[in-house]
């Protein structure tokens, strides 16, 4: 059968159930799951980690490993049941008709083989193409995925490319044989927002160009809104709602979908007036699912004796186009009722200045030939003249792509690195030159950090309680073991974890719970300043809201200064008082959240705002895709660091952008940018994000 003579659904999953078998029991991972992908259609599969999204994808690829088995239902590809095919038939289809793009690009690339060779293998194996044609095809596809200098790319090894470039090569590899179905499993999680925006744009264009159908797996609702036609929401192994993007986003018919939307910071959410609403309770483990509706124990509309009586089937929503929901009460719920107001919080007034940075610089010297140490030294300018102050009870967000110097600055503040020049004042004491081993206990306790990945920061062989007590011992809190034990229990209360968790080991905790333990430990020494480095990016959407809220609440009680490092501008907009935008070691914009999120912007801030996917159909965005990758800090461009990617550069006369680093300009009280654009040009800027009038 050729690729063109089939006109039914490309993929038909019908009442699919997949289980994994362990020595003790059968663990159902996916139950009664149905979804259809039509030719040329992009279907989003959305849900939190552990809900079975990737298991469905592996089921389609017939790659469930030794323990996984399809125990019910069927998966049909172009009308043929994949479960009935021989290994040989499957081998012909995989990679040529169905291709998959994984989350981590390096896992799909062979590190010892040049890119060109890896790409040419696909048509040579699947289509018996000769080497010359395969090379031409590879060149064409690499050009299609908008990589610079395609010939050089084909001649490079994977490690010579940035993360965004590697991911594009993986997409190119998947497209080499023009598959009918492309499965994308969280393809942009590891990328920066600006790179993500470009990759998403690319996937959409290529889908149109090649007529490929897509199954797009993601936990980011905004991303699905921008890429897909239809959407299926999963919870705990089941599909709970299916429909077109407009139906599900604007006329949702399942309590879980509604709860999910209430826990993400959309434009208009405000940490004081309109706090996010976290979903109560925890995700059920596969072998501990409740009777009846899986979402029942966490649902606002739960009715005992009805919702937990028996299995609930998908029901069609009346007067709709293929819109289904797995809820018994969907016709009784008033979906337009306003959200019950969670208590609005008093806005904490920022107090005196706790931390002041003055012209901080951090340079690294590296050998030009790092492998053999020869050659002249090169200087990497990780931070260039950083100046700002942070007050008590204030949240200052630090935003920028990876490689802009956010984490370097955090290391200098923590004392893990010392500054090259400039000063850092903590309560008017200079700490920029004092490494952590020379800092007194009080200073170490006052500046603490919450890390991005909660899985790496806990000792796997020590109970949760013991790890917090260990921190208390180091900070000399409490006079004896009993006092410390009591304080440890209070810290667990502070981060809203049950006291019984003190006896648990880290492996018994979910990601969100581990992150809470990390926060409890950071506050063990009465921290004045907490540097939160992407503290919620590894967590699920519903957990993000709870952890963010928790940080805010502790901040109110303890009057902590929070330095929030992030690339997710929607969360930054929701919780920060002031925002500092960094690019290649420079602070390019600094001001109150209001100032930074409304024009005039620094051209880089403008591009960042445009790149953030927003899960709201009423939002209109200006579309700005940055060309090219971030330059290397070893070899920064002359003049303004952003000039190689700036769309406003032509407005400045005399090539000034390429010659001089722009001066810092005050636009209004407390709002500054580093840019050569004239006031008249800045005044022409339009808002990037507009909420359409209802």
C-alpha positions, -999 to +999 in steps of 0.1 A: +000+000+000+015+034-009+013+063+014-014+081-005-042+057-013-056+054+022-082+080+032-096+068+065-082+078+100-044+075+101-045+062+137-075+047+155-070+037+191-102+019+204-108+011+241-071+004+246-059-011+279-023-016+287-009-032+319+025-039+332+031-072+350+054-074+381+060-105+402+033-093+427+005-079+406-008-066+373-005-028+372-030-012+348-013+018+332-039+027+306-076+018+307-104+021+281-085+047+261-098+058+227-085+085+203-086+090+165-062+110+144-074+120+109-051+126+080-032+159+084-046+165+119-026+173+150-040+158+182-026+169+216-024+144+245-023+163+277-019+153+313+004+152+343+033+128+346+023+093+354-011+096+337-001+072+309+006+095+279+039+080+270+026+045+276+000+052+249+028+063+225+049+032+233+018+011+226+014+027+192+051+019+185+045-016+199+075-011+222+062-019+257+092-039+268+091-073+285+066-065+312+041-044+292+011-059+274-020-047+256-047-064+276-078-050+258-088-029+228-069-023+196-046+002+179-051+005+141-028+023+118-044+031+084-070+005+092-045-023+100-043-037+136-007-031+148-011-059+174-017-085+147+015-076+126+046-097+125+079-083+137+090-078+101+059-058+091+063-037+122+100-030+114+089-018+079+064+006+094+084+020+123+107+048+113+093+050+078+055+053+083+054+061+120+082+082+135+087+093+171+105+123+185+116+119+222+120+144+250+158+141+252+174+147+218+208+131+228+191+098+235+182+095+198+216+105+184+247+083+181+275+104+197+302+087+177+287+092+142+284+124+121+250+139+117+249+134+079+256+097+082+229+092+108+203+110+086+213+092+054+208+058+071+170+063+073+161+064+036+190+039+027+176+013+051+138+020+047+137+029+010+168+014-005+180+048-016+215+052-029+241+073-011+241+103-034+203+107-033+202+101+005+228+129+010+207+153-011+176+143+009+194+149+042+206+183+029+170+192+020+156+182+054+183+200+074+175+231+053+138+226+060+143+225+098+160+259+094+195+250+106+223+274+097+250+262+072+234+228+064+265+213+049+286+220+080+258+206+101+259+173+082+296+172+088+294+178+126+291+154+155+261+157+179+281+172+207+291+201+186+255+214+184+233+232+210+203+215+225+179+233+202+200+223+171+201+187+183+163+186+187+160+200+151+182+172+138+161+146+156+130+162+139+148+161+106+156+124+111+120+117+118+109+135+086+135+118+064+111+092+052+081+114+051+061+095+077+023+095+078+022+098+116+046+117+138+045+111+176+061+139+196+068+131+233+074+164+251+098+174+224+105+209+238+107+204+276+145+206+277+146+238+255+145+275+262+112+293+255+126+312+225+140+280+210+108+262+219+088+288+200+110+283+170+108+245+171+070+246+176+066+269+146+088+245+126+067+214+135+035+232+125+050+243+091+064+209+084+032+192+093+015+214+066+043+209+041+045+171+044+008+165+053+019+146+083-006+137+111+007+143+146+001+130+181+016+157+203+022+146+240+027+175+264+018+187+299+019+223+286-016+234+277-004+266+260+019+246+237-010+223+227-032+253+220-006+267+196+002+234+178-029+211+177-064+210+162-079+186+187-070+175+223-074+146+246-070+152+284-057+122+304-059+116+341-046+085+359-046+062+329-079+072+314-090+098+288-113+122+307-122+146+280-118+148+242-127+175+217-115+203+195-092+229+211-120+255+212-145+231+228-121+219+255-106+253+263-137+274+263-165+249+270-148+223+292-170+195+305-148+177+330-139+188+365-102+177+361-099+199+329-114+228+349-091+222+379-061+221+355-069+255+340-074+270+375-039+260+385-020+277+357-012+314+358-031+330+328-029+367+321-049+385+348-041+361+377-026+380+406-009+364+436-027+387+460-061+394+444-066+362+424-044+335+437-041+302+417-061+273+430-041+241+434-058+208+430-063+193+465-048+159+473-024+138+453-024+118+421-034+081+429-008+054+424-017+029+397-025+001+421-044+024+445-069+039+422-103+047+439-135+029+429-156+046+402-142+080+390-104+082+393-106+119+399-134+115+426-113+121+458-100+154+444-132+166+427-152+196+439-184+180+426-180+145+440-211+127+451-207+096+473-227+066+462-229+078+427-195+089+415-178+059+432-204+032+423-189+017+392-168+023+361-177+055+342-178+054+304-170+083+281-203+102+272-209+124+242-216+161+250-249+170+232-248+194+203-211+191+198-186+178+172-169+147+187-167+162+222-167+135+249-163+136+287-159+109+314-182+125+340-216+115+353-226+150+363-214+171+334-249+182+325-257+192+361-226+213+368-227+251+361-195+254+341-198+292+339-200+297+377-171+319+388-144+302+407-150+304+445-127+332+456-098+318+475-088+342+502-072+372+487-039+379+505-026+412+519+001+425+497+034+425+517+050+459+516+087+456+507+109+467+537+144+479+538+171+468+513+186+435+523+208+428+493+226+452+471+247+444+441+270+470+426+287+465+392+292+429+399+314+411+373+323+374+371+348+363+345+362+328+340+395+321+324+396+290+302+424+276+281+417+282+244+425+245+239+407+231+269+417+195+261+455+199+263+457+231+282+478+248+255+473+281+237+464+315+251+438+319+278+403+330+268+380+350+291+343+340+295+324+370+307+295+353+326+283+384+344+289+420+332+283+449+356+252+436+374+236+462+396+203+460+415+189+459+450+164+436+466+142+444+496+127+425+525+094+406+515+101+413+478+101+388+449+126+397+423+125+375+392+156+369+371+147+359+336+167+349+306+176+319+283+201+293+294+237+306+292+227+342+301+245+341+335+215+336+358+230+306+376+266+321+377+252+351+396+234+328+420+267+309+426+285+341+435+257+352+458+258+318+476+296+319+479+302+289+456+322+313+434+338+346+442+333+378+422+359+392+398+349+428+405+322+449+420+305+442+454+276+424+470+263+438+502+241+417+525+228+440+553+257+463+544+283+436+548+305+428+518+303+391+509+314+390+472+349+378+480+341+354+509+338+318+496+312+297+514+338+278+535+349+311+551+314+324+557+300+323+592+271+300+600+247+330+602+255+342+567+252+307+552+219+302+569+206+336+557+213+330+520+198+296+509+188+280+477+160+259+463+171+239+433+155+231+400+155+193+403+142+180+437+154+145+428+191+154+430+191+174+462+180+149+488+202+122+503+185+089+492+197+070+522+185+093+549+149+099+562+132+132+555+132+142+591+169+134+596+179+155+566+161+186+580+176+180+615+210+177+598+205+212+584+193+225+618+225+211+634+247+229+608+229+262+614+232+256+652+194+259+657+181+245+690+201+235+721+195+198+720+181+169+699+146+174+713+143+210+704+157+203+669+131+175+665+103+198+674+116+225+650+118+199+622+081+190+628+073+227+626+092+230+593+071+201+579+040+220+590+053+251+573+056+234+539+023+216+544+036+180+547+021+156+572+044+151+602+044+113+595+066+121+565+095+126+589+100+088+589+098+084+551+127+080+527+130+103+496+121+075+472+086+073+488+078+109+479+065+124+447+084+152+429+062+179+445+067+165+480+105+163+475+105+199+464+087+208+497+113+190+517+139+211+498+121+243+508+118+232+544+155+226+545+162+260+529+142+277+557+159+257+585+184+285+592+159+313+592+168+323+556+166+360+548+172+355+511+161+324+492+174+319+456+148+297+439+164+284+407+136+272+385+120+256+415+088+245+397+099+237+362+104+200+369+069+197+385+035+191+371+011+220+365-012+212+394+018+208+418+034+240+405+005+260+418+007+245+452+045+249+455+044+285+442+016+293+466+036+278+494+067+299+486+045+330+486+029+321+520+062+314+537+075+347+523+046+366+538+051+350+572+089+352+573+094+384+553+119+366+531+135+381+500+129+358+471+151+358+441+132+337+416+152+325+386+130+313+358+124+313+320+087+308+324+073+343+321+037+334+329+048+323+364+071+353+367+042+376+358+021+360+384+044+361+414+071+387+410+071+423+422+101+432+400+117+416+370+153+416+358+159+404+323+194+391+315+211+383+282+246+371+278+258+384+312+241+418+309+210+431+326+191+444+296+160+454+314+150+459+351+118+473+365+085+465+382+065+436+368+039+461+354+067+481+336+084+451+321+053+434+308+039+465+290+056+484+262+081+499+256+103+469+260+139+460+254+138+441+221+149+409+238+121+412+265+096+416+236+108+384+220+107+365+253+071+376+259+061+365+224+076+331+229+056+321+260+028+297+251-005+309+268-033+285+274-061+310+267-080+312+234-089+349+240-052+360+240-038+375+208+000+376+206+024+394+184+045+368+166+082+372+170+105+343+164+142+349+172+166+339+144+198+321+154+211+308+186+225+327+216+261+336+209+288+320+231+300+340+261+335+331+251+330+350+218+303+376+224+294+399+194+308+434+194+286+463+206+252+453+220+251+417+230+217+412+214+224+429+181+229+396+162+192+386+168+175+420+171+146+429+147+148+466+156+185+471+148+178+488+114+161+517+133+195+528+148+217+548+125+254+546+120+258+509+129+260+520+166+245+487+178+275+468+163+301+492+178+291+501+213+275+485+243+244+505+249+243+527+281+217+520+308+187+543+303+160+552+328+126+550+311+107+559+342+111+557+379+129+523+386+125+511+350+157+508+331+168+493+298+202+489+280+194+498+244+203+523+216+168+528+203+155+564+204+126+574+226+104+579+195+110+543+184+104+529+218+071+548+219+060+530+187+061+496+204+029+477+205+019+453+234+029+417+226+001+401+246-035+414+241-066+399+256-093+401+231-125+419+241-153+395+249 
